[in-house]
Amino acid sequence: MHVEGSDGSEDVGYWPKEIFTHLRKGSSLIKFGGEAYGPPNIGSPPMGTGKLPKTSFPNSGFFARLQIVDSKFRELDVNPIDMKSYCDTSSDCYDLLYHGDQGAQFRQAFLFGGPGGQCGV
């Protein structure tokens, strides 16, 4: 994952094989996502920029340049056919939108986030 900030950018999301020894032979499923947590009986906090992903990049939180490493150690863009959206809360609190290929800068990407609030989860 590539993170862009006001002071530059960096790649994050690499986990060495020494930590995940049960994945030595690979994986059949990869998930990209986020989680917001608040104490019980208090509204859920904002996620991402606090805006629902109804606008364009980068006005919402987003994951971009989604890639996997295949069994031959090649870095490949995520195949749009393999992407499935899942959101387990009210779309008034949080949501996500997958738009497929977003061009050279973002490539395979999705928007996520929201204001939080009383989500009923």
N, C-alpha and C positions, 0 to 999 in steps of 0.2 A: 504494500500500500504506500502511496506517495502522499506526504503531508505538505501542504503549502501554507506558509505563514508570512507575517509581515517582515520577518527577519530572514527569510529564505525558505528552503524546502529540504525535505529529507525523505528517504524511503524507510518505512517501518513495516512490521508484520512478518519478520523472519524469525522462525523458531528452530534452533539447531536440533539435529537428530538425537543428541545426547539427552535432551529433555523429554522427548516423546518416543521412547524406545519401542512402544507398541505399534508405531507407524513405520517401522523399518522397511516393511514391504509395500508401503504405500497406503492410499486411502481411496475409497469409492465415493466419498461425499465431502464437499467443502462448503462451509457456511461463512458468509460475511454478514456482520450485523452489529447491533448496539443494544445497550440496556440502560434504562434509567431507574433509579431507586430513590424512594423517599420513605421516611418512617411511617408506620401505620397511622391511619386517620388524618394524614396530612396530604395535601395534593401532591401529585407527582411533579418532579422538577422538569424544566425545559430540557430538550435534547437537541444537539447540534447547535444551530444558531437561534433556536427557539421559534423558528418559523416553520410552518407546514411546507412540505416540498411541492408546492403548486407553482413555484416560480422557476426560473432557469438557474443554471450554474452561475456563480457560486453563492447565490443568495440563500441557500439552504445547506445543511450539512451534506456531505457527499463522500462516497467512495469512488475512486477513479483508477483507471489503468489496471483493472482487475486481471490478474494473471494466475496461472497455475504452472507447476513444474511437472512435466510428464515423466513416464518411466525411463525415458532416455535423457532425462535432465535438461530438456528443452523448455524454455519459458514461452508459454503460449497464452494469448488472450483468451478469456473465458468465452465459450461458445454461447451465443444468445439463446439457442435452442435449449441449453441446459439450465438456464436461469429460471427460477421459480420464486415469486414474491410471497412472503409470509409476514403478516403483522397481527399480533395477538391482543390488540387493544383498540379502543375507539379511535377512528380516523380523525376525530376532532382534537385528540390529544397528541398523537404521533401518527406518522404515516411514512410510506416509502413509495417511490416511483422509479421504475426501471425503464429507461428510454433506449436501451441498446447502445450502439456505437455512437459516440458523441464527437467524432473527429479525432484529429491527430493529438490534440492536447489532453483530452480526458479518456479517449478510446471507450472501452466497455465501462460503464459507470452507472451509479444510481444515486438518487437524492433521498435523504431521510431526515427525520426530526420532527419537532413540534413544540408547542408551548407547554405541554403537560397539563396539569389541573386535576380535576376529579375524573379519573379515567375508568373507574369501575373494574379494574383488573383483579 
